[in-house]
Amino acid sequence: MNSSFLPMLHPKPIPGLVIPYAYLWWYEHNNGAEDGRKVRPCVIILSIEDKDGDTKVTVAPITHRAPEKGTIAALEIPPVIKNYLKLDDERSWIIVDEVNQFIWPGPDIWPVSRNPENPSFYGVLPPKFFEMVKKMLMEVAQRKRIKFVKRTP
């Protein structure tokens, strides 16, 4: 049987899970785009079931582009964690001052071809590192500097 016809399995969307997602940057959204141009690893920051039974997920993007000092809140991912997640060897940052929100699983999640055992995610951030991400996110939220892009109603 051709595996491309099998439905993609989606894990429970737990905070810290790193998924391949077609992230829509804030500036793209403000310029009228409705879809992300590139599938990139993103970290699930929050997952909440609403009163209608839908699971709303908030993700932060991971990028290779180094943030300019003082302009973007970001946390560099240590090489050992990148290796654990089976990401590439380039330096990467989790951007915590802008996020996408969507209803799980949503059409913008893509398979991870390099991980056949878990085709729809890279892995989960180690708890101590995810705590650092959450702490930075809370600091940015307190200053009201987080940009939200809602992808689904």
MONORDA-V72769 format. One record per pair of residues at least 6 apart in sequence whose ideal C-beta (glycine too) atoms are under 8 Angstrom apart, sorted by the first residue. I is the first residue (numbers start at 1). J is the second residue. If there is no record, write none. Layout:
# MONORDA-V72769
I|J + I|J
This chain:
# MONORDA-V72769
8|109 + 8|111 + 8|119 + 8|120 + 9|119 + 9|120 + 10|104 + 10|105 + 10|109 + 10|120 + 11|17 + 11|118 + 11|120 + 11|121 + 13|19 + 13|44 + 13|47 + 13|55 + 13|57 + 13|104 + 13|105 + 14|44 + 14|47 + 14|124 + 15|44 + 15|45 + 15|46 + 15|47 + 15|130 + 15|134 + 16|43 + 16|44 + 16|124 + 16|125 + 16|127 + 16|130 + 17|43 + 17|44 + 17|121 + 17|123 + 17|124 + 17|125 + 18|41 + 18|42 + 18|43 + 18|44 + 18|62 + 18|85 + 18|121 + 18|122 + 18|123 + 18|124 + 18|125 + 19|41 + 19|42 + 19|44 + 19|59 + 19|109 + 19|120 + 19|121 + 19|122 + 20|39 + 20|40 + 20|41 + 20|42 + 20|109 + 20|110 + 20|111 + 20|112 + 20|120 + 20|121 + 20|122 + 21|36 + 21|39 + 21|40 + 21|41 + 21|42 + 21|59 + 21|61 + 21|100 + 21|108 + 21|109 + 21|110 + 22|35 + 22|36 + 22|37 + 22|38 + 22|39 + 22|40 + 22|108 + 22|110 + 23|36 + 23|38 + 23|39 + 23|40 + 23|42 + 23|59 + 23|61 + 23|100 + 23|108 + 24|33 + 24|34 + 24|35 + 24|36 + 24|100 + 24|149 + 24|151 + 25|36 + 25|61 + 25|98 + 25|149 + 26|98 + 26|147 + 26|149 + 28|36 + 28|37 + 29|149 + 35|108 + 36|108 + 39|108 + 39|110 + 40|61 + 40|62 + 40|63 + 41|61 + 41|62 + 41|85 + 41|87 + 41|92 + 41|122 + 42|59 + 42|60 + 42|61 + 42|62 + 42|100 + 43|59 + 43|60 + 43|62 + 43|94 + 43|125 + 43|130 + 43|133 + 44|57 + 44|58 + 44|59 + 45|58 + 45|59 + 45|60 + 45|96 + 45|99 + 45|133 + 45|134 + 45|137 + 46|56 + 46|57 + 46|58 + 47|55 + 47|56 + 47|57 + 47|58 + 47|104 + 48|55 + 48|56 + 49|55 + 49|56 + 50|56 + 54|103 + 54|104 + 55|103 + 55|104 + 56|101 + 56|102 + 56|103 + 56|104 + 57|101 + 57|102 + 57|103 + 57|104 + 57|106 + 58|99 + 58|100 + 58|101 + 58|148 + 59|99 + 59|100 + 59|101 + 59|102 + 60|94 + 60|95 + 60|96 + 60|98 + 60|99 + 60|133 + 60|137 + 61|94 + 61|95 + 61|98 + 61|100 + 62|77 + 62|87 + 62|92 + 62|93 + 62|94 + 62|95 + 63|92 + 63|93 + 63|95 + 64|90 + 64|91 + 64|92 + 65|93 + 66|91 + 66|93 + 67|73 + 67|74 + 67|93 + 67|95 + 72|95 + 72|97 + 73|95 + 73|96 + 73|97 + 73|136 + 73|137 + 73|139 + 73|140 + 73|145 + 74|93 + 74|94 + 74|95 + 74|96 + 74|97 + 75|93 + 75|94 + 75|96 + 75|132 + 75|133 + 75|136 + 76|91 + 76|92 + 76|93 + 77|87 + 77|92 + 77|93 + 77|94 + 77|129 + 78|129 + 79|89 + 81|125 + 81|126 + 81|129 + 82|88 + 82|89 + 82|92 + 84|123 + 84|126 + 85|122 + 85|123 + 85|125 + 86|112 + 86|114 + 86|115 + 86|122 + 86|123 + 87|122 + 94|133 + 96|133 + 96|136 + 96|137 + 96|140 + 96|146 + 97|140 + 97|145 + 97|146 + 97|147 + 98|146 + 98|147 + 98|148 + 98|149 + 99|146 + 99|147 + 99|148 + 99|149 + 100|148 + 100|149 + 100|150 + 100|151 + 101|148 + 101|149 + 101|150 + 101|151 + 102|108 + 102|150 + 102|151 + 102|152 + 103|152 + 103|153 + 105|120 + 106|151 + 106|152 + 108|151 + 109|120 + 110|120 + 111|119 + 111|120 + 112|118 + 112|119 + 112|120 + 112|121 + 112|122 + 113|119 + 115|121 + 115|122 + 124|130 + 125|133 + 137|146 + 140|146
